[in-house]
Amino acid sequence: MRLLLMSDTHLPKRAKALPAPLLAELPQADVVLHAGDWVDTATLDLLEDRCRRLVGVYGNNDGPDLRARLPEVAYAELGGLRFGVIHETGPAQGREKRCAARFPDLDVLIFGHSHIPWDTTAPTGLRLLNPGSPTDRRRQPHCTYMTATVADGRLTDVELHRLPPRTPGQGVSGRRGTAMS
């Protein structure tokens, strides 16, 4: 089962559209997981129309229209693994311990908010993944998203995809990036 992970799309404020490489991944994905901060309902509509299955949540920048259609936390069993999706998990320090305590029954937690890619495993075995943002790199050198595979009850082939820089007129925020931490 192929997964596509994204978060913090912030359309149309940070870009005018989802990047072409990300859109090209949609038909390849069995499940798309979006960890919030859509900002507009058009992006949700687009993904609902183009995805085989969509699991998404609202984020702190999502208004009443999105909150009416999406939960704060979403759960899905995919290929024998228990997934959760949430937008915010709090500060990086102590994240694994906090999330393992809050979500003791999950195998994988997808989150967003920081726009900083993250891939760690808590001592309990909970895998924490943040795909970054495909449209707003903030202090990161690249806009990003992730793909992964679920096979035989295991998460494999987790890959962070770095998107090429946008050309002028694509809604670039104008912020300069620094090295990824």
PyMOL commands that set and color helices and strands:
alter all, ss='L'
color gray80, all
select helices_A, chain A and resi 20-28+41-50+64-69+95-102
alter helices_A, ss='H'
color red, helices_A
select strands_A, chain A and resi 2-6+31-34+54-56+73-78+81-86+108-110+118-121+127-130+144-151+154-162
alter strands_A, ss='S'
color yellow, strands_A
deselect
rebuild
show_as cartoon
